[in-house]
């Protein structure tokens, strides 16, 4: 009904500004005056064959006649995606899905919305446990993600959106056990050395060059920490892992040492996430392997420090006008980056839940452990 009213109002407005009566317009179109009146009252719509004639009579484009404002639509799509991505980054996935699907109905040809839905469903594909029901959900979401990726590759010319679609196809096929397909897509992707950040750091000038170099350094450090963090998860065909617990703890310590060297001002920014994870991993290994109370409690306390720092950081970066910048040498002057998680729990809630594991039963009655759990409860909750 809104579309009928909008088109009817536009026809009436254009007719009056052209100083044409309903009778004159009806005569030029070969329809009844009643038909024109019903269009303008929003009761019916013109036949599609009348659209080009109306455009010619009023000297307007079909977009103008039909009320299509591409710039306005693009701005609205951008706004919706930004809001949805913020929800996704704080684990509010159901709200984000509803928002994106509603927008996709309004803008069915928007590859940007397809791209956002593609990533949303891929994120939803991570199973909560290994149950058969969760496995079915995982496959359902992976196939949805693949569907959007294929649509993007079939019609979209934007290289960045296409690259994202190939990334999701690659990861989704691997999760579905179609590893050869995944490897085939991966081998077709460009090298890291010719990505946007690398090229901009070479060809930008003056201050823009410094900013591009810092963006590349940030990207590489973020990737390097992630690779170190997940190296212990590499599993061979015989069921053994690439690194044992002792080596896994050593890798986690290397992340801590590296970030301490690079951020001499302790302005870790989003790398508080990596530090929280590294300290927690060492605490787990110390508890599981050594039952070392002092080591376990020391690293759990450090993990809590970084979890709380993430909450303060989240509040700070939600106010971009304050422009919080790094002070450590290699990123000096660059603005703090943002972070996302598909978990609705904030970091202190995540850590608080993790401490309930029976792995920590051997320190549960320690006063330091009790104090730590009470401390975490003060800020634990859902992301806002």
VEXPA-9701 format. One record per residue: residue in one letter; x, y, z of N, C-alpha, C in turn; residue number from 1. Coordinates in steps of 0.02 Angstrom, whole numbers. Each point is the difference from the previous one (the first is absolute). Example, Ala and Ser with C-alpha at 12.3 -4.5 7.8 and 13.67 -1.06 7.14 Angstrom:
 resn    n_u    n_v    n_w   ca_u   ca_v   ca_w    c_u    c_v    c_w resi
    A    660   -284    390    -45     59      0     45     60      0    1
    S    -18     53    -36     42     59      3    -39     55     37    2
***
This chain:
 resn    n_u    n_v    n_w   ca_u   ca_v   ca_w    c_u    c_v    c_w resi
    X     42    -60      0    -42     60      0     43     62      0    1
    X     57     -1     37     45     58      0     28     14    -69    2
    X     17    -54    -37     27      9    -68    -53     32    -46    3
    X    -63    -23      8    -55     29    -40     -8     74     16    4
    X      0     16     64     -8     70     20     58     42    -24    5
    X     62    -27      7     59     39    -20     -2     14    -75    6
    X    -15    -51    -41     -3     10    -72    -58     47    -18    7
    X    -57    -10     32    -58     44    -14     15     72     17    8
    X     32     11     57     18     69     20     49     31    -49    9
    X     48    -41    -24     49     25    -48    -33     20    -65   10
    X    -46    -43    -25    -35     16    -63    -41     64      8   11
    X    -35      7     56    -41     60     11     44     62      4   12
    X     57     -6     35     45     57      7     30     21    -67   13
    X     22    -49    -39     30     15    -66    -53     27    -48   14
    X    -61    -27      4    -53     25    -45    -16     73     15   15
    X     -6     16     63    -16     69     19     56     49    -17   16
    X     63    -21     12     56     44    -16      7     10    -75   17
    X    -25    -49    -39      2      6    -74    -63     35    -26   18
    X    -45     19     47    -62     35    -18    -42    -41    -49   19
    X     -6    -64     17    -41    -46    -41    -59    -23     43   20
    X    -59     -1    -29    -59    -24     37     -2    -76     -3   21
    X    -41    -29     43     -9    -73     -2    -29    -21    -68   22
    X    -45     41    -27    -30    -15    -64     53     -1    -55   23
    X     44     50      0     52      5    -52     49    -59      6   24
    X     18    -17     61     46    -57     10    -33    -65    -22   25
    X    -63     -9     16    -36    -60    -20     -2     -6    -76   26
    X    -11     57    -33     -4     -1    -73     67    -19    -31   27
    X     55     28     27     66    -16    -28     19    -73     11   28
    X    -25    -29     53     16    -70     16    -50    -50    -29   29
    X    -58     26    -23    -50    -44    -27    -36    -40     53   30
    X     -8     30     60    -35    -34     54    -57     46     23   31
    X    -41    -24     46    -56     40     25     25     49     53   32
    X    -39     53      9     15     48     53     -4    -35     68   33
    X    -46    -47      5     -7    -38     63     63    -39     16   34
    X     33    -27    -51     62    -38     11     53     46     29   35
    X      8     60    -30     50     48     25    -16     19     72   36
    X    -64     12     14    -21     18     68     17    -55     50   37
    X    -11    -63    -20     14    -56     45     75     -7     12   38
    X     41     14    -51     74     -1     10     18     51     53   39
    X    -24     61     -9     19     55     44    -26     -9     71   40
    X    -54    -37      7    -28    -14     67     30    -62     31   41
    X     47    -32    -35     34    -59     28    -42    -62      1   42
    X    -52     -3    -42    -43    -59     -2     24    -52    -49   43
    X     29     22    -55     27    -46    -50     66     29    -26   44
    X     36    -40    -40     63     22    -30     -6     -1    -76   45
    X     37     43    -35     -1     -2    -72     28    -66    -26   46
    X    -21    -20    -58     30    -58    -33     73     16    -14   47
    X     41    -51      1     72     11     -9     15     34    -67   48
    X    -42    -12    -50     11     30    -66    -11     76      1   49
    X    -35     25     53    -13     72      5     59     37     31   50
    X     46    -36     32     56     33     36     43     42    -47   51
    X     26    -29    -56     42     41    -44    -38     60    -30   52
    X    -65     -8    -13    -40     56    -27     -6     55     52   53
    X    -13    -18     63     -4     49     53     67     36      9   54
    X     55    -37     -5     66     30      6     11     52    -56   55
    X    -23    -17    -61      7     45    -56    -43     63      9   56
    X    -61    -10     23    -46     56      9     27     49     53   57
    X     26    -27     55     23     43     55     75     17     -5   58
    X     33    -30    -49     72     12    -11     41    -18     63   59
    X    -12    -60     24     37    -25     58     25    -71    -15   60
    X     47    -23     40     24    -69     -8    -48    -48     35   61
    X      5    -64    -17    -43    -49     33     15     -4     75   62
    X     64     10     20     17      0     71    -36     56     36   63
    X     -1     60    -31    -34     57     31    -75    -14      6   64
    X    -30    -28    -53    -71    -14      1    -18    -51     53   65
    X     41    -51      5    -15    -55     47     27     14     70   66
    X     29     59      8     23     19     67     63    -37     22   67
    X     41    -20    -49     62    -35     16     56     50      5   68
    X     29      5     60     56     45     12     60    -42     19   69
    X     44    -13    -49     55    -46     11     47     23     56   70
    X     14     64      3     45     25     51    -31     -9     70   71
    X    -64     14      4    -36     -8     63     -2    -74     20   72
    X    -13    -44    -49     -3    -72     13     68    -25     24   73
    X     53     22    -33     68    -21     19     17     22     70   74
    X    -20     62     17     12     25     67    -38    -40     52   75
    X    -62    -20    -16    -40    -39     46     28    -70      8   76
    X     23    -30    -55     31    -66      4     63      3     42   77
    X     39     52     -9     62      8     39    -16      7     74   78
    X    -52     38     16    -20      9     70    -23    -66     31   79
    X    -41    -37    -37    -26    -64     25     57    -49     12   80
    X     46     -3    -48     57    -47      7     43     18     60   81
    X     13     64      9     41     22     57    -31    -21     66   82
    X    -66      9      5    -35    -18     61     -1    -75      9   83
    X    -11    -36    -54     -2    -74      3     69    -27     19   84
    X     53     28    -29     67    -24     14     19     14     73   85
    X    -24     55     27     12     14     71    -34    -53     43   86
    X    -61    -17    -18    -36    -53     37     36    -67     -7   87
    X     23    -16    -61     36    -62    -12     63     -3     41   88
    X     36     57      3     63      3     36     -7     -6     75   89
    X    -62      4     25    -12     -8     71    -44    -60     14   90
    X     -6    -44    -49    -34    -64     11    -75      2     -5   91
    X    -30     57    -19    -73      4     -5    -21    -21    -71   92
    X      9    -64    -13     -6    -25    -68    -72     -4    -25   93
    X    -46    -16     44    -71     -5    -21    -26     68    -21   94
    X     16     52     38    -20     68    -17     31     21    -67   95
    X     64    -16     -7     35     18    -62    -30    -36    -60   96
    X    -16    -64      8    -29    -38    -54    -67     30    -21   97
    X    -43     15     49    -66     29    -15      7     66    -37   98
    X     46     41     23     10     66    -31     24     -7    -72   99
    X     48    -45    -12     27     -8    -67    -50    -32    -47  100
    X    -39    -49     24    -50    -32    -43    -55     49    -19  101
    X    -21     42     47    -51     51    -15     26     48    -53  102
    X     63     20      8     30     46    -48      7    -33    -69  103
    X     16    -65      1      9    -36    -64    -65     -6    -39  104
    X    -56     -3     37    -65      0    -34    -12     67    -36  105
    X     21     54     32     -8     66    -29     49     13    -57  106
    X     60    -28      7     52     11    -50     28    -67    -22  107
    X    -40    -39    -37     19    -69    -17     62     -6    -44  108
    X     20     54    -34     58     -3    -44     63     28     31  109
    X     -2     14     64     59     28     34     50    -54     17  110
    X     57      1    -36     52    -49     14     33     14     68  111
    X     -2     63     23     28     16     65    -39    -36     55  112
    X    -67     -1     -6    -41    -35     50     10    -75     -4  113
    X      7    -26    -62     15    -72     -8     66    -18     34  114
    X     49     45     -7     66    -11     29     -5     -4     77  115
    X    -39     46     29     -9      0     73    -36    -63     23  116
    X    -51    -21    -36    -36    -61     18     45    -61     -8  117
    X     41      0    -51     46    -55    -11     46     -9     61  118
    X     29     54     25     44     -4     58    -38    -17     64  119
    X    -60     26      6    -41    -16     58    -13    -75      5  120
    X    -22    -30    -55    -16    -72      1     63    -42      8  121
    X     56     23    -26     61    -38     10     20      2     74  122
    X    -10     57     32     14      5     71    -46    -44     41  123
    X    -64     -3    -20    -48    -42     35     14    -75     -8  124
    X     42    -17    -48     12    -71    -14     46    -33     51  125
    X     31     39     44     43    -29     51    -44    -35     52  126
    X      5    -66      6    -45    -37     45     17     13     74  127
    X    -52      3     41     10      9     72     29    -63     32  128
    X    -17    -58    -28     26    -63     24      2    -49    -59  129
    X     16    -61     13      7    -48    -54    -61    -43    -12  130
    X    -58     21     25    -60    -40     -6    -25     -3    -72  131
    X    -41    -51    -14    -27     -8    -68    -43     59    -19  132
    X    -38     27     48    -42     58    -14     41     61    -19  133
    X     54     10     37     44     57    -15     34     -9    -68  134
    X     16    -62    -16     31    -15    -65    -48     19    -57  135
    X    -64    -16      9    -50     16    -52     -6     76     -7  136
    X      0     36     55     -3     73     -2     61     28    -36  137
    X     58    -29     15     62     23    -31     -4     -6    -76  138
    X    -23    -58    -24     -5    -12    -72    -51     47    -32  139
    X    -56     12     35    -51     45    -26     28     70    -10  140
    X     35     25     50     28     68     -5     56      4    -52  141
    X     40    -53     -5     53     -1    -50    -29      3    -71  142
    X    -54    -37    -11    -31      1    -67    -32     68    -15  143
    X    -27     33     51    -26     67    -10     56     48    -18  144
    X     55     -7     36     58     43    -13     26    -10    -71  145
    X      4    -62    -21     22    -17    -67    -47     28    -52  146
    X    -64     -2     13    -50     26    -47     11     74    -13  147
    X     11     39     53     12     72    -10     68     12    -34  148
    X     50    -40     17     65      8    -32     -4    -12    -75  149
    X    -38    -50    -20     -7    -15    -71    -37     56    -37  150
    X    -51     28     33    -37     56    -31     46     59    -12  151
    X     43     13     48     48     56     -7     48    -13    -58  152
    X     26    -61     -5     47    -16    -52    -32     -1    -69  153
    X    -65    -16     -2    -35     -3    -64    -13     69    -31  154
    X    -12     51     43    -21     64    -28     38     61     22  155
    X     38     -5     54     32     60     28     68     12    -33  156
    X     15     64    -13     63     18    -31     49     31     50  157
    X    -23     13     60     43     29     51     51    -53     23  158
    X     64     15    -11     53    -51     14      5    -18     74  159
    X    -12     49     44      5    -15     71    -56    -46     22  160
    X    -61     12    -24    -55    -44     17     10    -70    -29  161
    X     27     -3    -60     15    -65    -32     53    -38     39  162
    X     51     37     24     53    -33     39    -29    -29     65  163
    X    -45     39     32    -32    -25     61    -42    -62    -14  164
    X    -34      0    -57    -41    -58    -19     43    -62    -10  165
    X     58      9    -33     45    -56    -10     28    -25     67  166
    X     14     46     45     25    -19     66    -51    -44     36  167
    X    -63     22      0    -52    -38     34    -13    -67    -34  168
    X      1     -1    -67     -8    -64    -35     55    -49     21  169
    X     61     26      1     58    -42     19     -9    -29     70  170
    X    -15     42     48     -7    -22     69    -61    -46     10  171
    X    -54     16    -36    -61    -40      6      8    -70    -29  172
    X     31     -4    -59     13    -66    -30     44    -42     46  173
    X     49     32     32     44    -37     45    -39    -27     59  174
    X    -44     41     28    -41    -23     57    -46    -57    -20  175
    X    -22      0    -62    -46    -52    -24     38    -63    -22  176
    X     66      0      7     40    -58    -17     20     -3    -73  177
    X    -13     53    -38     19      3    -71     65     38     -7  178
    X     53    -31     27     64     34      6     33     16    -67  179
    X     -9    -43    -50     31     13    -65    -29     64    -31  180
    X    -66     10      7    -31     61    -25     29     61     36  181
    X      8     -7     66     26     55     40     71     18    -22  182
    X     42    -50     -9     68     12    -21      3     31    -70  183
    X    -44    -24    -44     -2     28    -68    -15     74      0  184
    X    -48     22     42    -16     71      5     58     38     31  185
    X     29    -27     53     56     33     34     58     13    -47  186
    X     15    -48    -43     57      7    -46    -11     54    -53  187
    X    -63     18    -11    -15     52    -50      3     70     30  188
    X      3      5     66     -1     66     32     69     33     -4  189
    X      2     67     -1     65     35     -5     42     -8     62  190
    X     65     10     -7     46     -4     56    -10     58     49  191
    X     19    -10     61     -5     53     51     41     62    -21  192
    X     53    -11    -37     45     55    -18    -32     49    -50  193
    X    -56    -19    -31    -31     46    -47    -70     20     23  194
    X    -10     -2     66    -64     22     27     -2     76      4  195
    X    -58     28     14    -10     72      2     49     34     48  196
    X      6    -26     62     43     33     49     73      2    -22  197
    X     23    -56    -29     70     -3    -22     14     50    -56  198
    X    -45      3    -48     10     45    -57     -5     74     21  199
    X    -48     15     43     -8     70     22     61     23     39  200
    X     30    -45     38     59     20     39     60     14    -45  201
    X     -3    -24    -63     55     12    -48    -11     63    -42  202
    X    -63     14    -17    -12     54    -48    -28     64     31  203
    X    -23     -3     62    -26     61     32     57     48     13  204
    X    -16     64      9     50     52     11     -9     34     67  205
    X     55     29     25      0     41     60    -34    -35     59  206
    X    -46     36     35    -32    -28     59    -43    -61    -17  207
    X    -30      2    -60    -41    -57    -22     41    -64     -3  208
    X     64      8    -17     44    -59     -4     13    -29     69  209
    X     12     44     49      9    -24     69    -63    -36     24  210
    X    -57     30    -13    -64    -30     21    -10    -68    -33  211
    X     19     -5    -65     -7    -64    -35     48    -52     27  212
    X     61     22     17     48    -47     29    -25    -25     68  213
    X    -28     45     39    -26    -21     66    -59    -47     -8  214
    X    -42     12    -50    -57    -44    -13     25    -70    -19  215
    X     54     -2    -40     28    -65    -20     31    -35     60  216
    X     37     37     41     30    -28     60    -53    -29     47  217
    X    -53     39      8    -55    -22     43    -30    -65    -26  218
    X    -13     -3    -66    -29    -59    -31     45    -61      9  219
    X     65     10    -13     47    -56      5      8    -24     71  220
    X      3     47     48      6    -20     71    -62    -37     23  221
    X    -58     25    -20    -62    -33     18     -2    -71    -27  222
    X     20     -7    -63      0    -66    -31     52    -46     33  223
    X     59     28     14     54    -40     30    -21    -26     68  224
    X    -31     43     41    -21    -22     67    -53    -55     -6  225
    X    -46      8    -48    -52    -51     -9     30    -67    -20  226
    X     50      3    -45     33    -62    -22     37    -34     57  227
    X     35     40     41     34    -29     58    -50    -29     50  228
    X    -55     35      8    -51    -21     48    -32    -66    -20  229
    X     -9    -10    -65    -35    -60    -24     47    -55    -24  230
    X     66     12      5     48    -50    -24     -8    -66     37  231
    X    -16      5     64     -8    -61     40    -60    -42    -18  232
    X    -43     28    -42    -60    -38    -20     12    -44    -61  233
    X     58      7    -31     15    -40    -60      6    -73     19  234
    X    -40    -42    -35     -4    -71     17     19    -41    -61  235
    X     41    -52     12     22    -44    -55    -50    -58    -10  236
    X     11    -37    -53    -46    -55    -17     -1    -54     53  237
    X     55     -8     36      2    -53     52    -32     22     66  238
    X    -27     61      1    -34     24     59     43     41     47  239
    X     65      2    -13     45     39     43     -1     73    -21  240
    X     19     43     47      2     72    -14     71     22    -18  241
    X      4     54    -36     65     25    -22     43     22     60  242
    X    -33     26     52     35     23     60    -31    -31     62  243
    X     42    -23     46    -27    -26     63    -15     58     47  244
    X    -24    -15     59    -21     52     47     57     47     18  245
    X     59    -28     13     57     42     18     17     49    -56  246
    X     -2    -25    -61     15     43    -58    -57     51    -11  247
    X    -62    -22     13    -56     46     -7      5     58     48  248
    X     22    -14     62      9     53     50     57     46    -22  249
    X     52    -29    -30     57     40    -23    -21     47    -56  250
    X    -43    -24    -45    -25     42    -54    -42     58     28  251
    X    -42    -17     50    -41     52     31     45     53     34  252
    X     54    -23     31     46     47     32     34     45    -51  253
    X     13    -27    -60     31     39    -53    -46     58    -22  254
    X    -65    -13      0    -48     54    -17      5     55     52  255
    X      2    -20     64      6     49     54     64     40     -6  256
    X     56    -36    -11     66     34     -5      2     47    -60  257
    X    -26    -23    -56      1     41    -61    -40     65     10  258
    X    -60     -6     27    -42     59      9     28     47     53  259
    X     34    -27     50     32     43     50     57     40    -31  260
    X     36    -30    -46     55     35    -34    -27     55    -46  261
    X    -51    -17    -39    -26     48    -49    -40     57     33  262
    X    -36    -15     54    -40     51     33     33     20     66  263
    X     55     37     -7     38     19     60    -41     46     46  264
    X    -52     33    -28    -42     44     40    -62    -37     28  265
    X     -3    -65    -11    -56    -42     23    -67     20    -31  266
    X      3     34    -58    -61     21    -35    -19    -55    -50  267
    X    -18    -58     26    -10    -60    -41    -61      5    -47  268
    X    -48     41     16    -59      4    -43    -35    -67     -4  269
    X    -19    -19    -61    -37    -63     -8     43    -62     15  270
    X     66     10      5     44    -57     15     -7    -22     73  271
    X    -39     37     39    -19    -26     67    -35    -68     -8  272
    X    -36     -9    -55    -34    -64    -13     50    -57     -5  273
    X     54     11    -38     51    -51     -8     35    -14     66  274
    X     12     53     39     34     -8     64    -45    -38     50  275
    X    -64     16      1    -46    -36     43      1    -74    -17  276
    X     -5    -15    -65     -1    -69    -22     65    -36     16  277
    X     57     34    -10     65    -31     13      9    -16     74  278
    X    -17     47     44      7    -12     72    -48    -55     23  279
    X    -61      0    -27    -47    -52     19     24    -69    -23  280
    X     29     -3    -59     25    -64    -25     56    -27     44  281
    X     47     44     19     54    -21     44    -27    -24     67  282
    X    -50     35     26    -30    -20     64    -32    -69     -6  283
    X    -34    -13    -55    -31    -65    -11     52    -56     -2  284
    X     53     12    -37     53    -51     -8     35    -11     67  285
    X     13     55     36     32     -7     66    -44    -40     47  286
    X    -65     10     -4    -46    -36     42     -7    -73    -19  287
    X     -5    -12    -65    -10    -68    -25     63    -42      6  288
    X     57     29    -14     61    -39     -6     40     -1     65  289
    X      3     56     34     45      6     57    -35      7     67  290
    X    -64     19     -2    -36     16     62     39     53     40  291
    X     28     48    -37     41     53     29    -47     57     20  292
    X    -14      6     65    -48     50     24     23     71    -14  293
    X     63     15     15     25     68     -8     -2     22    -72  294
    X     23    -42    -45      1     16    -71    -71      8    -27  295
    X    -43    -46     20    -70      2    -24    -34     64     22  296
    X      6     17     64    -34     59     27     30     65    -28  297
    X     65      1    -11     33     60    -27    -25     14    -70  298
    X     -4    -52    -42    -22     11    -68    -75     12     -6  299
    X    -39    -30     45    -72     15      1    -12     73     19  300
    X     38     25     47     -7     70     20     19     46    -58  301
    X     52    -18    -37     21     40    -58    -54     -2    -54  302
    X    -30    -59    -10    -54     -7    -49    -58     45     19  303
    X    -15      3     65    -55     43     24     16     74    -11  304
    X     63     18     11     21     70    -12    -15     20    -72  305
    X     18    -44    -47    -10     16    -71    -74     -4    -19  306
    X    -38    -45     31    -72     -3    -13    -34     65     20  307
    X     20     26     58    -28     64     23     22     58    -44  308
    X     62     -4    -23     26     52    -45    -40      1    -65  309
    X    -22    -58    -23    -40     -3    -62    -67     36     10  310
    X    -29     -8     59    -63     35     14     10     75     -1  311
    X     55     24     29     14     71     -1     14     24    -71  312
    X     34    -42    -38     15     16    -70    -64      4    -40  313
    X    -46    -48     11    -63     -1    -38    -39     64     12  314
    X      1     24     62    -35     62     16     33     59    -33  315
    X     67     -2     -3     37     56    -29     -9      5    -75  316
    X      4    -57    -35     -4      2    -73    -72     10    -24  317
    X    -48     -5     46    -69     15    -19    -11     76     -4  318
    X     52     37     18     -2     73     -4     56     24    -46  319
    X     -7    -12    -66     54     15    -47     21     73      0  320
    X    -44     44     24     18     71      0     58     14     48  321
    X     11    -45     48     55      9     46     67    -18    -31  322
    X     -2    -40    -54     60    -15    -39     58    -28     41  323
    X    -12    -55     36     54    -29     41     53    -29    -46  324
    X     63     20     13     55    -19    -45     55    -37     38  325
    X     36    -41    -37     57    -36     28     57     49     15  326
    X     38    -15     52     58     40     17     66    -38     -8  327
    X     -4    -66     -4     61    -40    -11     28     13    -69  328
    X     66     -6     -7     37     24    -58    -27    -24    -67  329
    X    -10    -65     -8    -14    -26    -67    -70     16    -26  330
    X    -47     15     46    -67     20    -21    -18     70     24  331
    X     50     38     20    -11     65     30    -43     46    -44  332
    X    -53     26     30    -44     46    -36    -58    -33    -36  333
    X      1    -66     -7    -54    -34    -35    -57    -14     49  334
    X    -62      4    -25    -59     -9     42    -10    -73     17  335
    X    -24    -13     60    -14    -69     22    -49    -33    -49  336
    X     12    -63    -15    -44    -38    -43    -60    -27     39  337
    X    -49    -23    -36    -59    -30     31      7    -76      2  338
    X    -43    -33     36      2    -73      4    -71    -27      1  339
    X     -6    -64    -16    -66    -32     -1      4    -70     27  340
    X    -57    -25     24     -5    -68     24    -71    -24    -12  341
    X     -8    -63    -16    -67    -27    -12    -31    -26     65  342
    X     30     18     57    -26    -22     65    -34     59     34  343
    X    -62    -10     23    -37     54     33     31     19     67  344
    X     38    -46     29     32     15     65     58     48    -10  345
    X      8     47     46     59     42     -3     60    -41     26  346
    X     59     29     -3     61    -39     14      4    -23     73  347
    X    -23     43     46      3    -23     70    -51    -55     14  348
    X    -57      3    -35    -49    -54      6     27    -65    -29  349
    X     34      6    -57     30    -58    -32     51    -32     48  350
    X     43     41     29     52    -26     45    -31    -27     64  351
    X    -52     34     25    -33    -22     61    -30    -70    -10  352
    X    -32    -12    -58    -28    -65    -15     55    -53     -7  353
    X     56     21    -30     56    -47    -11     28    -24     67  354
    X     -1     43     50     28    -19     65    -42    -52     37  355
    X    -60    -13    -26    -44    -51     31     22    -71    -18  356
    X     47     -6    -48     24    -65    -21     32    -38     57  357
    X    -10    -67      1     31    -40     53     76      0     -5  358
    X     26     26    -54     73      6     -7     29     42     57  359
    X    -40     47     26     26     45     52    -24    -20     70  360
    X    -24    -61      7    -22    -22     66     57      0     51  361
    X     61    -10    -23     57     -5     46     20     68     30  362
    X    -28     55    -28     14     66     28    -65     35     23  363
    X    -56    -35     -6    -64     33     12     -8     27     71  364
    X     32    -31     48     -6     23     69     54     50     19  365
    X     44     16    -46     51     50     13    -33     69      4  366
    X     23     42     48    -29     66      8      8     43    -62  367
    X     57     -7    -34     13     39    -61    -50    -19    -55  368
    X    -16    -64     -4    -48    -22    -51    -70     25     17  369
    X    -19     -4     63    -66     24     21     -6     75    -14  370
    X     53     37     17     -1     72    -11     -5     16    -75  371
    X     33    -41    -40     -1     11    -73    -70    -12    -28  372
    X    -32    -54     22    -68    -14    -26    -49     54     21  373
    X      7     26     61    -44     54     22     13     64    -39  374
    X     63     12    -14     19     59    -39    -30     -1    -69  375
    X      2    -58    -32    -26     -6    -68    -76      8     -2  376
    X    -34    -21     53    -73      5      2    -24     73     -4  377
    X     43     46     23    -19     71      2    -14     28    -70  378
    X     35    -26    -50     -9     27    -68    -26    -52    -50  379
    X     -7    -62     21    -22    -52    -46    -72     12    -22  380
    X    -13    -12    -63    -67      9    -27      1     -6    -76  381
    X    -52     25    -32     -5     -1    -73     27     65    -28  382
    X     24     -3    -61     21     61    -34    -61     45    -10  383
    X     11     65      5    -54     47     -9    -16      9    -74  384
***
